[in-house]
Amino acid sequence: MNMFRLLLLFTALAATPAVAQNAPGTTLGTILKKGYVECAVAGTTPGFSIVDTKGEFRGMDADTCRAISAAIFGDASHARFVPTNGAQRLPVLQAGQVDVVIETLTQTLTREGANGLLFTGVNFYDGQGFLVRKSSGVKRAKDLEGASICVTSGSTSELNLADWAHANNVKINPVVFERTDEGREAYNKGRCDSYSTDSSQLASIATLMSDPDNQMVLPDIISKEPLGPAVRQGDDQWYLIVKWTLNALIEAEEQGITQANVDEKLKSETPNTKRLLGTTGDYGKFMALDNKWAFNAIKAVGNYGEMFERNLGQGSNLKLPRGKNALWSQGGLMYSAPIR
C-alpha cells in the first residue's frame, strides 16, 4: 500500500508544472497584491531612462519595465519607477524594495555569485569608452596619460578603468562620484579631462553638455558590457516572467510583429506567431500569466527594434546605429530562445 501511494504521489507531481504558483509569498503574488511592478532605473540617462518634460520616464529601460507590467496586468500603466544610483541599485533589489533592476546594469559573475542576483538576458550590448573635448587634442585613449577621468563609484566602469590603466601602463587620476549626474556635471564644468562609462551613455551625455559640438567619444572600447535586467535569486517564476518578456520583444521583431500590426497578427496561421501571441498552446501557465502575456507586452511598447529606434536610434536625439544590437539575422547579437 505504501508503495502504491508513493507511486500515485510521484505521478501527481510529475503532472504538475514545475513552477512556483501565484502565492502571496512569491514576487508575482506581491506585485499583484500591491497592484504594480517596481523597477529600479537611473532616471538621468537619455535613451535608457530619463524623466521628460511631462514627468514621464522614457527610454529603453523604462519601456522594458512597461513591457513587464503589460505582460502581468495587460496594461503598461502598472509600472512604477524608482530612481537609484550605482551604489543603491543592488541593495534596494536585495532588500526587496524593488522587484527588478533595469538600469544599464552589466552582467558579472560577482553580481550573480556573491550579490544573490540573476540576470534575465541582455537588452543592450555595450562597451566602455571615453568622452573627451575635441579641443583637447586627444585622439586615442592612451593619449589620456596623466588625465583626470570622471567615473561612477560602485560601477563596473570604475573597475574597468583601473584594469585598463594598469594593463596599458597609463597613469590616470580617477575622480569618483556616487551619482552619474554628479560626474557628468563635474565633467561639464571642467573638473575632469574625460568621462568614462558605457559608450552608449557617453553618446547621450555628450548631448547634455554645454558645448555638445565640442564633445567626442574616442574609438577605443576597453570592456564588454552586456546590460540587462536583474532579479533576486530564489524565485524562478519571477525570473521566467522577466526573462521571457524580454525574449518576446526580440522574437516579435524577428517575426515582423509590431505595435501597429499585433492585433492583425492574431489571425496568423504561422506556428511561431501563434505560440508567441498565445492563440495556440498554453505557455502563460508556466509563469502564472494569461496566454496573451507576450501580445500585451508588444501591444504596450512595440518590439525590440521599435524600442531601440525611438529611444536610441534614428527616432531619437542619439541616433545610435544598431551595431551589435541588431538581430542575429542582420549581423548583430540579438537572439531569442524559442518560445514553444
N, C-alpha and C positions, 0 to 999 in steps of 0.2 A: 504493500500500500504506500509506504513512504517513497519507494522508487517511482511509483505511478504519479504521485503528487508532484514529485520533483520534475518529472517529465512534462507534466502539464504546466508547471511554473516556467520552465525553460521555453516551452512553446509560446506561452503568452508574452514573455519578454522579447522573444525573437520577432514577434509580430508588432511590437511597439516601436515607433520611431525613436531612434537613439538621440533625442534632443531634450533639453530641459523644457518643461511645459511652461505655459504662461501663468506662473505663480507669483504671488506678491514678493517673494524673495529674489526673483530674477531682475536683471536690469530692465527687460521689457515690461515686466509687471509693474515696476516702479514708475517707468515712463508713462504707462497707460493710466496709472493712478493719479499722477500729477498733471497729466494732460499735455505734456510737451517733452521734447528731447533737448538736452542742454549740450551745446558744443563749445569747447574752448577754441577761440580764434584769436588772431593777433589784433585785428581791428584797426591796424595802422599800415597795412601793406597793400598798396594798389595792385589790383589784379588778382589778389588772393582773398583778402578780407579787409575792407575799409568802409567806414561809415560815410554815406553820401550826404548831399545837402538836405535830403529829406529825413535823415536819421536812420536810413536803412543800411544794413550790412550788404555789401556787394563783393563779388569775387568768386574764384574757383572754390575756395574752401567754404565760403558761405553757401554757395549753391550745392555743394556736396552735402552739407548739413540739411538743406531744404529737401534734397532728394531722399535722405534717410527719413525725414519727417513724413514725406508723402508715402513712402513705402509702408510705414507703420499706420498712419492715420488716414491716408488717402488725401492729404492736404498739407501743402508745404508751410502753411502758416503756424504749425505747431513747433517750428524750430525756434529755439532761444539761443542767443549768442552771449558768451561770457568772455570778454576781452582779457587776455592774460599775456604776460611777458615770458621770455625764455626761462626765467628762474621759477615761475609759478606754474607753468602748464602741466608738468608732470605731477607735482604734489597735489594739485586740485583734482586730477584724474584719480590718483591713488587713493585720495581721501573720499572719493565718491561725490565730490561737489559738482562734477560734470559727468556726462555719460560717454563722451568721446572727445579726443583732441584732434582737431583738423586745422593745424597751424604751421604750415610749411615745416613739418616735423620729419627729420631724417631717420630712417630705419637703421638701427645699430644693434649689435649683439648685446651690448651693455644695457640698453634700454629694455630689451626683452628679457635678458637673462638675469639682470640684477634689479631692475626697476619694476618688474612684475607687469610689463605691458605686452600686448600683442599687436602687431601691425597687420592691417586688413588688406593691404595692397598698395599700389603706387598710383597716385593721381597726378604726379608730375616728376619727371626725371630731370635732375638739375646737376649743377656742379659749382663749386665755389670759385669766385673770381675777385677782381679788384676794380673799384671805381676810382678814377683819378680825374684831375682837371687837365684838359688839353693844354692849357698854358704852362703846365709843369714840365712839359717836355718828356715825360715818362712814356715809353712805348711798350715795354715788357715788364713783367713782374720783378725780374732781377734788378731792374733799374731803381727799385724801391729801397736799396741799401741805405740804412740809417733813417728811414722814413717813420713817421708816426702813423699808425693804422688803427682806425676805429673799428671795434668789433663788439659783439654782444656776448655777455657772460652767460654761462650755462648752456651754450650752444655748441654744436659740432664745429661751427666756424672758428671759435676760439681755439679749439684743439687742432683743427686742420692748419690754422695759420702758424701755430707753434711748430708743428711737424714739418711743414713746408720750409720754414725759415731754417730749421735745424738741418734738414736734408740737403738744402741748397747753400748752406753757409752764408745766409743773408742776415745781417743784423738789422732788426726792426725794433720799434718801440710800440708795443700794443697799448692802446688806450681803451680800456674796457668799460662798457656801460651795461646796466641791468636791462634797460629797455631799448628796443630797436629805434624808436623815435628819438630817444635821447642821443644815441650815437649818430643818427642821421643829422640831427640839428647841430651837433658838435662839428661834424664834417662840413656842414653848410657854412658854419661861422669861421672855418679855417683852423680849427684846433687840431685837425688831422690832415695828413697829406693824402690819405687814401681811406676808403671804406671797404671792408671785406666781408662778404656774405655770399649767399647763393646768387648766381648770375642773373636769374630772372628777377630777383628782388632788387638787384643793382639797377636794372633797367627801369624799374618802377621808381626807385629812389632818385634816379637822375632827373625824372620829370618833376620832382618836388623841390629841386634845388633853386636857389635864387638866380642862378646862371645856368639853366639846363643845357644851353647850346655849348657850354664850355666843359661838359661832362663826357667822359669816355670810359667804357668798360674794356679793360685790357683783354687781349685774346687768350691769355693763359688761364687754364682751368686746373685747379690744384686738388680736386677731390671728386668723388662720386656722391651724389646726394639724391637717393630715391626717397621722395617725400610722400607721405600718406597718412591716413587716419590711424589712430591708435586707441585701443580699448584696454580695460583691465583684464588680466588673466583670471580664469575661473568661471567664466560664463560663456560657454560655447555657443549658446543660442544667440546672444547679442553679437558675438564675433561674426557669426554667419550672416546676420542681418546687415551689418555694416559692410562686410566683405562683398556680399553678392549684390548689394545695391550699387556699389562702385562697378562691379563686373557688368551689371545690367546696362549701365550707361555706356560703357565701352562697346559691349556687344550690340547695342542699339545703333551706334554709329556704323559698325561694320555691316549691319543689315540694312542700312539706309532708313532707319526709323527715326523720325524727328518729332519735335514737339508739335509741329503743324500737321503731320500725317499719321500720328499714332492712333487716332480714332479710326481712320480708314484701314489701317493695318490690322485691326481686329478681325477684318474679313479675310485676311490672308490664309491661304492653304499651305504655305511653306512651313514644314515641320518645325524648323528652328524658331521661326517667328511666332508660331502658335505656342510653343513652350515658353518663350520669353514673355509674351503678353498674357499668358495664363488662360488661353482659350482651349488648351488641352493639357492633360497631366494634372498633378496635384502637388506642385512644388512649394507652394506657400506654406503648407502644413509643416514642412521641415523646420520652419522658423516661427511657427505660430502666427503667420500672417495670411491675409487674404491672397488668393491666387493672382490677383491683379496688382500685386506689390510693385512689380517692375513697370507695368503700364503706368501706374500712378506716379512713380519717380520720374519717368521720361516725360509724362504729361506736365509735370511741375517745372522741370528745369531744362528739358531737351536732352539730347545725347551728349556724350563726352566732347565730341567735336564742336557742338554748338556752345557748350560751356566755355571751351577754350577760346573760340573765336571772339565771343563777346567780352570776355574778361581779360584775355592776354593777347589775342591775335589781331586780325585786321579790323575787327569791330571795336577795338579798344584804343586807348592812347599809347599803349606799349608797343603794339604791332609786332609781337614776337613771332618768329617762324615756328612751325610745329616741331621741326627737328626730330629729336628722339621721342617726342610725344605724339608723333604721327602713329597711325595704325601700323601693325606689323606688315600688313599687305602693301603699305605705302612707304616702306623703308624705315619705319620707326620701331618702337618697342612696345607700344600699347597692344594688349592682347588679353582677351577674356577667356577663362576656362569655360568649357562647355556647360550650358545650362540644360541639363537633361537628367 
